C-alpha cells in the first residue's frame, strides 16, 4: 500500500537524520507518526520537540522548510504555450487543406 510505504520511508528518514540521537527521533515519531501528522503539529507540540534537542530539531525543521520551498517553487517553462483553440485551428488547417 502506498501509504504504508510513505510512512515507512518517513520513519527511515527521521531515524537516519537523528541517528546520533535516537530518543529525539522516537519523540518526533511519537508526536507525528506519519508525514500528514507532522504537517499538522501544533506550536505546542513543536515547542515540546525543540525541547528534546533544540539545535538538532531546529536544523531538522529548517531542512523541512527548505524541502517545502523547493517543492512549491515554480518550474521554468520552455517553449510555447498554445491554447486548445489554436491547436485545433492548426490541426484543422493541416488535415483539411
C-alpha positions as CSV (number, residue, x, y, z in Angstrom):
1,X,0.0,0.0,0.0
2,X,1.3,3.5,-0.9
3,X,0.5,5.0,2.5
4,X,2.5,2.3,4.3
5,X,5.5,2.8,2.0
6,X,5.3,6.6,2.6
7,X,5.1,6.1,6.4
8,X,8.0,3.6,6.3
9,X,10.1,5.9,4.3
10,X,9.3,8.8,6.6
11,X,10.3,6.7,9.6
12,X,13.5,5.7,8.0
13,X,14.4,9.3,7.1
14,X,13.6,10.6,10.5
15,X,15.7,7.9,12.2
16,X,18.5,8.4,9.8
17,X,18.5,12.2,10.4
18,X,18.6,11.7,14.1
19,X,20.9,8.7,14.0
20,X,23.1,10.2,16.8
21,X,20.0,11.0,18.9
22,X,17.5,8.1,18.6
23,X,15.5,9.4,21.5
24,X,14.7,12.6,19.5
25,X,13.7,10.5,16.5
26,X,11.3,8.5,18.7
27,X,9.9,11.6,20.3
28,X,9.2,13.1,16.9
29,X,7.7,9.8,15.6
30,X,5.5,9.5,18.7
31,X,4.1,13.0,18.2
32,X,3.8,12.6,14.4
33,X,3.8,9.0,13.1
34,X,3.0,10.0,9.5
35,X,4.0,12.9,7.3
36,X,0.5,14.2,7.5
37,X,0.7,14.2,11.3
38,X,3.9,16.1,11.1
39,X,2.3,18.7,8.8
40,X,-0.4,19.3,11.4
41,X,1.8,19.6,14.5
42,X,0.7,22.4,16.8
43,X,3.0,25.1,18.1
44,X,3.0,23.5,21.5
45,X,4.0,20.1,20.0
46,X,6.8,21.8,18.0
47,X,7.9,23.6,21.2
48,X,8.0,20.2,23.0
49,X,10.1,18.6,20.3
50,X,12.5,21.5,20.3
51,X,13.0,20.9,24.0
52,X,14.2,17.4,23.3
53,X,17.3,18.7,21.4
54,X,16.9,22.4,20.5
55,X,19.8,22.6,17.9
56,X,19.1,19.4,16.1
57,X,15.3,19.8,16.0
58,X,15.8,23.4,14.7
59,X,18.1,22.1,11.9
60,X,15.5,19.4,11.1
61,X,12.7,21.9,10.9
62,X,14.8,24.2,8.7
63,X,15.5,21.3,6.4
64,X,11.8,20.5,6.2
65,X,11.1,24.2,5.3
66,X,13.7,24.1,2.6
67,X,12.2,21.0,1.2
68,X,8.8,22.6,1.1
69,X,10.1,25.7,-0.6
70,X,11.8,23.5,-3.2
71,X,8.7,21.5,-3.9
72,X,6.5,24.6,-4.1
73,X,8.8,26.7,-6.3
74,X,7.6,27.1,-9.9
75,X,9.5,25.4,-12.7
76,X,10.8,27.3,-15.6
77,X,8.7,26.6,-18.7
78,X,10.4,26.5,-22.0
79,X,8.8,26.6,-25.4
80,X,5.4,28.0,-26.3
81,X,2.1,27.5,-24.6
82,X,-0.8,27.1,-27.0
83,X,-4.4,27.3,-26.3
84,X,-6.6,24.4,-27.4
85,X,-8.3,26.7,-29.9
86,X,-5.0,27.5,-31.6
87,X,-4.0,23.8,-31.7
88,X,-7.4,22.9,-33.1
89,X,-7.2,25.5,-35.8
90,X,-3.7,24.4,-36.8
91,X,-4.7,20.8,-36.9
92,X,-7.8,21.6,-39.0
93,X,-5.7,23.6,-41.5
94,X,-3.1,20.8,-41.8
95,X,-5.6,17.9,-42.1
96,X,-8.4,19.6,-44.1
97,X,-6.4,21.7,-46.6
